[in-house]
């Protein structure tokens, strides 16, 4: 049975300047994803099926990383370290299970490579936005053990200014380091 899928590989993500889930939605038909009240109530909207913001057990569409459900918002998670992103429109409960009545967004992370390679992506923007995504991959023991390591850093000064108290409201800084190893048994 045919299924409606939009997929972006790493080159397309970089060339189209797709930095996070909000940008993915902007470049995908029938997919809307906007920050609600400081990103805490972000709910994906696929094919017009929108779940309640408060009190719902799960949204109608879900985010996954390598097929594992992500219960919280990943709207600002960088795409710099991904191999590809797949947006599957329509019911996906047979493949992904919960929170996929209207569709699923699956982030596929990079696998370790047999040759040394890497990439650094940086962004500086308004509201003191700073974003850095970097990764490296290669062999540790040739033909046996390979590694992949990545770094994400995302910071901004907030959504609005509180004139009663100095400073920005809802400023955020996120950083993550991750990696994986692959052992090839000969």
Long-range contacts (C-beta under 8 A, 24 or more apart in sequence): 3-88, 3-89, 3-90, 4-30, 4-88, 4-89, 4-90, 5-86, 5-87, 5-88, 5-89, 6-31, 6-86, 6-87, 6-89, 7-84, 7-85, 7-86, 7-87, 8-84, 8-85, 9-83, 9-84, 10-82, 10-83, 10-84, 10-110, 13-79, 13-80, 13-82, 13-84, 13-85, 14-80, 14-121, 18-79, 18-85, 19-78, 19-79, 19-80, 19-123, 19-131, 20-75, 20-76, 20-77, 20-78, 20-79, 21-63, 21-74, 21-75, 21-76, 21-77, 21-105, 22-75, 22-76, 23-79, 24-79, 24-85, 24-87, 24-105, 28-87, 30-89, 31-87, 31-89, 31-103, 31-105, 33-75, 35-75, 38-159, 38-170, 39-73, 39-75, 39-76, 39-172, 40-73, 41-73, 42-73, 42-75, 44-103, 44-105, 45-102, 46-87, 46-89, 46-102, 46-103, 47-89, 47-90, 47-102, 47-103, 49-101, 49-102, 58-98, 58-99, 59-99, 60-99, 60-101, 60-102, 60-103, 61-99, 61-100, 61-101, 61-102, 61-103, 61-104, 61-105, 62-96, 62-98, 62-99, 62-100, 62-104, 62-105, 63-104, 63-105, 63-106, 63-107, 64-96, 64-104, 64-105, 64-106, 64-107, 65-106, 65-107, 65-109, 66-106, 66-107, 66-108, 66-109, 67-96, 67-106, 69-96, 69-97, 69-98, 69-99, 74-107, 76-154, 76-172, 76-174, 77-107, 77-152, 77-154, 78-121, 78-131, 78-133, 78-152, 78-154, 79-107, 79-133, 80-119, 80-121, 80-133, 80-134, 80-135, 80-150, 80-152, 81-109, 81-110, 81-133, 81-134, 81-135, 81-150, 81-152, 81-178, 82-107, 82-108, 82-109, 82-110, 83-108, 83-109, 83-110, 83-111, 84-108, 109-148, 109-178, 109-180, 110-135, 110-137, 110-148, 110-150, 111-148, 111-180, 111-182, 112-137, 112-138, 112-146, 112-147, 112-148, 112-180, 112-181, 112-182, 113-137, 113-138, 113-146, 113-148, 114-138, 114-139, 114-146, 115-139, 127-156, 127-157, 127-158, 128-155, 128-156, 128-157, 129-155, 129-156, 129-157, 130-154, 130-155, 130-156, 131-155, 140-181, 143-184, 143-186, 144-183, 144-184, 144-186, 145-181, 145-182, 145-183, 145-184, 146-181, 146-182, 146-184, 147-179, 147-180, 147-181, 147-182, 148-179, 148-180, 148-181, 148-182, 149-177, 149-178, 149-179, 150-177, 150-178, 150-179, 151-175, 151-176, 151-177, 152-176
